[in-house]
Each structure stands twice: as structure tokens, then as C-alpha cells.
Amino acid sequence: MKSVTLFVILAAGIIAILGFTQPTYQKQPVTNNPIDLATTQLIFVVRHADTTPNTGNNPNLNPQGQARALSLANMIQDEELGAIYVTNTLRSSQTAAPTSAATGISPTVYPALDAVGLATTINALEDTNTTLVIAHSNTVPTIITALGGPTFEDLKETSFDHFYAVLLKDGRHVRTIQLRYSAAL
């Protein structure tokens, strides 16, 4: 008991001699931590633009689809695209055509049903931070999932206005944003 009492008296004496001060809170300066764009990729994934139903296995875009393809090119015109991927269908390449013409980037054809292969190719791009992928109603969700994003249902046959922005950091999924875009006639 004497040692505890002696310790308390000694501690009180040290505090009295040195002075007891409360630790002061120092506000940390606010720093702006920008995202390192060298390790960030943005992938735009859209379904091909509008076609007329029941016009064969490889239809062209209808007038609304041509307008939507132009709208897509206008919508992403300020983004520095590094690559455009399309399937080997007319509707996919016609959807990419206005963006390709505006950027001077020739589209690369990928196998429509190889979402994992496409995701691997996109992840391996070293000099490209932004990519456009033109897909199909049943492949848009599988591409997003292959990139590490959430699971979506297949698009309806009449849905041509879905626009997805998938953000990757160091090859890992950060966020997927789902938007809609219209065909400006």
C-alpha cells in the first residue's frame, strides 16, 4: 500500500513541477489528393444503337440509331479516348463510327461472347485511360461483370439508351455508373 501511495505522491509532484496541460488538438491541413490517372481506367460500355426489329441477323442502324450514335459521339467528345471496341456486326461498328471519325481511332473488333477476354485486354492497356465498348443487349452485363462490376440483367430488346461508366483503379473495380442517353434528332 505504501508503494502505491508513494507512486501517487511522486506522480502528483511531477505533474505539479512540469505543469499539467491538456493535449491540444491541431487541425490537419486539408490536402487535395488527386487520383493518379496513370493507374485509373474509365470504360464506357453501351449497347449498339437502335435497329429496326425483324430485319435480319445483321441489321443496320435505323434513323433513330444513327442519331443516337451521333449523340454518343457528342456526349463523350471531351473525353480522351484511347481505344474503341466493337463486335463484328454492322450495328456495333455503325454505332462507333461517329466517335471513331471524331477521334481518329479505328475500332478494334472483339468476339462478342468473350467478355473475360475483352476485360483482360482492356486491363492490359498501358497507354489508355478511357475506352469505349459497343456491345449487345445480352453482353453489356457480362462485360461489366468481367471488369469486376456489379451484376445487371440483360437489356430489353427495345432498350438502346443505357450507358455505363466503369471506373477501375489499378485494375480493380471502383464504381459503375448507370446513365441513360437519348437520340437527338
Buried (B, 14 or more C-beta within 10 A) or exposed (E): EEEEEEEEEEEEEEEEEEEEEEEEEEEEEEEEEEEEEEEBBBBBBBBBBBBEEEEEEEBBBBEBBBBBBBBBBBBBEEBEBBBBBBBEBBBBBBBBBBBBEBBEBEBBEBEBEBBEEBBEBBBEBEEBBBBBBBBBBBBBBBBBBBBBBEEBEBBEEEEBBBBBBBBBEEEEBBEBEEEEBEBEE
